[in-house]
Amino acid sequence: MSDTKKEVKEALKGILMAILLYFVIQVSLVAATGVDNPISVVISGSMDHRGYDFDDWWMYKGTEYAPYDINKQDFASFPYENGFARGDILIVSDIDPKEIDVGDVIVFDRGNDSIPIVHRVIDIYQHNGERYFLTKGDYNQIPDNYYCDGIHGICEEDVIGKVTTVVPKVGNITLWIRGVFGYNA
């Protein structure tokens, strides 16, 4: 067998092994997290703190949280108080919506949107035994303008899960591939 054929054969084996490994990891994460799509890549800048340290970011953005009685100490105690950057990989786990708290970062579906949204819960409303979550991207100036059943917020049934782990920058390859194929966020 020629060297070229051997190289092609080895390359194909490597590609097949990578695909197999991906599926093994994906199935394992689905089983462990209870979410159909447990891996999410941050594709927008709505949760990005733009390289500011927490104190500087709070000076710039803190007043946006005052109407929701969230102060600097509250925010500093929230999970992922420094937000996420484009290209970060998020691991999402199933959560009972009754266990979601203000400050949690949730992933939710908005019906016709093909890409789930990852934003922080800034307020929770109760109506007829259902909880509705007012959300906001950390970098966004105002809360999300989503309504469910005529109530401002995200319905319990639209919640996919809660962010439980962040792997910084590993998803940049996904962003590059999206750009190459014209799927920029």
N, C-alpha and C positions, 0 to 999 in steps of 0.2 A: 504494500500500500504506500502511495506517495506521501510525502510530508504534508502537502496541502490537504489531502483527504483526511489525514490524521488530525490536523489542526481544526478542520471543519467539524469532524466528529467530536473532538474534545469540546469545541465551542458549543455545539448543540447539546452535549451532555451537561455542560455548565448552565445553559439556559433552562433546560428541563429541570435540573436540580433547584435552580432559583425559583421557578414556578411552583414546583412541589413544596419547597420550603415556605413560600408565601401562603399557599393554601393550608398547610399544616398550622402555621401561626394564626391565620385568620380563623380557622375552625376552633382552635384552642381558645382564642380570645372571645369568640362568640359564646362558647361554653362557659368561660370564666366570668364574663361580664353580663350575660343575659341580654345583650343588645345585638340586633342583626348586623349592624355596621359599627363595630366598636372602635374603628380607627378613623379619625377625621384630621385632615390637614387644614391648617389655618390659611385661608386664601385671601382674606381681606385685612384691612388695617383697623377694623372697628374695636378690637380689644388690645391694640398696640399702644404702649406707653411712650413710644418714640425715643427710647433710650434714656429717658429721664429717670433719675432715682426717685424713689417713692415720695420723698418730701417735696422735691421740685414738681413732680407730676401733680401732687395734691394742691400745691399753690396755684397751679394752672387750671385744674379741673374740679377742685373740691366744692366750689359753690354750686355746681350742678347737682350735687347730692343732698344739699341742705333741705330742699322741699320734701325729701323722703326721710328726714331725721337720721341721716347717715353722716356721722362725723369722721374725722381723720382716724381716730382710734378704732372706731367700728370697721372702717374700710381696711385698715392695716391688719385686722384680725381675720379678714375674709380669705378664703382660699384663692390663691393666684392673685394676690393683691398687686402684683406687678404686671398683670395682663399676659398677653401672648403676642408673639411676632409672626408675621407671615412666614410660612414654612415650618412652623412648629407642628409636631404631630401630637394629637390629643387622643387619649384613651378614654372612652366613654363607657360608663357602667349604668345598668338599669337602676332606677330608683323609684320608690313609691312616691308619687307627687305629694303625699301628706308629709313626707320627710324633708321636702325642699325648704330651705331657709333663705331669708334675705342674705345676699352676699354670695350664694352658690352660683356657680357658672353652669348653666344648663344648655343642652342641645335640643332644639325643637324644630318641628316641621311646620311649614306654613302652606300646606295644601299643594298649590300649583308650583311652588318653588322646588326645583329639583335638588337644590343644595341645602342641607339643614343649616340652621343659624345657631351660632354659639355666642350667647350674651349672658350678662350677669343679672340676677334677680335683684331688683331694687325695692320692690313692694309686692305684697301678696294681699289679694282681696278674697273674701269669702262671699258666695252668693248661692243660695239654695243648696247648701251642702257641698258645692264645688269650689275648688280653689282656682284663682286666676293669677297669673304671674306677670307683673309689669317688669320688663327687661330693658336693658340698655347696654350697648357696647361701651366699654370704658372710655374710648376716645370720642364717641359720638356726643354731640352737644345736648341732645334731647332723648327721652326714652323712645323705645320702639312704638310705632303707631299701629299696633295690631289689635284687632277686636275679635272676640269670640262670643257668640250668642249675645251680641250687642254690648258686651262688657269689655272695657279697655284692658287688654292683657292676653296672655297665652293660656289656653284651656289645658286642663290636666291631660287630656287625651292626645294633645299635640307634643307633649314632652317625650323625647326619645330617651334621654338619660342625663346624667350629670358627669362633668369632666372630673376624672379621678387621677390622671397622670398626664404629664407633659414631657415630651422628648423634644428638646430645642433643635431647630434648624434641619432635622433629618428629612422633613418633607419638601425641602427646596428642590429636590429632583422632580417631584411631582409638579411643582409650579413651573419649572423649566419645560417639562413635557407638555403641560397645558398651553404654555406660550408657543411652543413649536407648532402645535396642532391648532392654534387659534382659539383656545378656550380660556382666555384670560378672564379673571374675576373682576 
